[in-house]
């Protein structure tokens, strides 16, 4: 992407901005009545899930009905990109991340509602909007969910994936819900479109596309290189097992379909090179082998559940996540990925997290073998859960088809 080639001046702006305090909710009034990012919300101590624990709340709870609109505002504060997650939890359990993870309502882009850089030709640049959000704030409106019961509830605002190496940022607003229509709980939705991608079903982001990945600064566990701009859909992180969100109907989907190709040639990626989470030798072109199983393994590990939990496609590449639920200890494992019959141009470029590419074959079916990335991943213990992430080229399949028709099998020596 052209915008990912950042000039030195933009880097300087971000370095300066990193000392200013990033972002937080300016309206409604947060639990601690934030006027700037709190000292405790920078670095390893910024663990959320709110700006302060419930015991330190300074702002009285606001009474509101189910279905009521809430306009939420926050400053861009010189930082581009990222996602804003809105989630609800009972106020009595608002000191626990998992309670908000189970109550996600919507995920939006960070740069929405009128906030913008000063220079329209430098979308990753700084802005003169004040840090108190009194003018040119980022903002959106959500409705109080209809499934929440009368009582004390807390709305969580969380920002993640911002440029360049930010951690997670949190604010909470306490409410007393009383009255209003009642309905069943609905699935969380992702609503795309930001300053860089207006009206599109994606957001610009950096480092990571999920919450709980970067708990300090610089990002301690990035999924992507710090300065590389990404533009995929958001994910709802539950532990280390992301699940794709339902896309809001009011936003046209533009990322589910990939560009057809008739050349069969390897096409350049538009998302830039990413940095593996572990050392990997997968940067070279896979070895083409004609065997049924190019790793020569025959012992299937049937006691391990393998599930493709997410597939994102954009341009001519896609990202696939395979979750392994280990039911009995296994060593010297490999995972075989068997692509759909018509995936003639599919080819793995990189594997991250627990795996590394071992080999690829084209006959009798197109498949790839993934081996443990390092000694720490070679032996998996019963009860563990491991995720492998694949970045691959694909020119003729959309994400839903790939997810439903790709097969994964675990082998051991």
C-alpha angles and dihedrals in degrees: 000000000000092000092058090068094084120190123228094254091060090052090053091051091054093047089053093044092052088070094053102069112261117229148324139154113293096175130064095032110264126231092266095034090244118210093171137001106293120244088240090059097069122077131358093332091061094090100134139166083176136009088259134001118269090256089063097047112138101176120077117238115264119230113233140159128242109265094027117138120247119195109207121196134187135165121256085218097193095302125114130207138009139104134282115214122199117199138162133218135167107273090234088062098038095113090068122082094207092062091060092041087059093049105050112153107174142350118211135175118268099233101059138121101039106317114127145152117274092239112057089200092057105053092173093051132105130277137214094222107127119255090237090065093234091138136021093011125173107244148163138173127240131178125233104256115255094223095064113107125228109280143065116335134167127216113213123206113195128179122198139157095043123152126306123348102334126153125222118293126204142192129171134200119199120219139183105215116208129166132339133115120321127220141152122281115271130209120270115261136212115219111193133195128093139166092291097039106029114187093004129119095245144066132218111248143164136212098359144010097211141063123251093033098099111040096163141024129293089035105270098202109027122179092198134032114280098244098036116107115220130188110192128128122280126259135213105231116212105178104309095327111091118199123199115252125232109258114237110250093226091066117072111235113235103160103061096078124064127210114267118236132194098186101073087213123134107266124210117258117243094203097067130233117311129209116244117238089226132025109283140181094203098105092096127077112276119255110254113226129176098213125115088240110019092200093056095233123143107171109098117206100219094171093071120082113220119192133177099224101176142012123184122186126191127161107331098330136072140195121219128188120204117193119205117202106195115212098171130022114269134182134192091024133169131190120219117210112199112195124215115276095255097045091109096151099042114123131163114237101177141002123204143188109021101000145065129193112263102177145321132222137191103199142101081355130356109256145146133216121220120200130193111287094223142343092282090063098040095085117048119191127218111269095028126123121210132182128207119197122204128195111196145164117248128167107175112033132077123221098257093051092049092049094049099041106037114097126210126195131177120222133183133199 
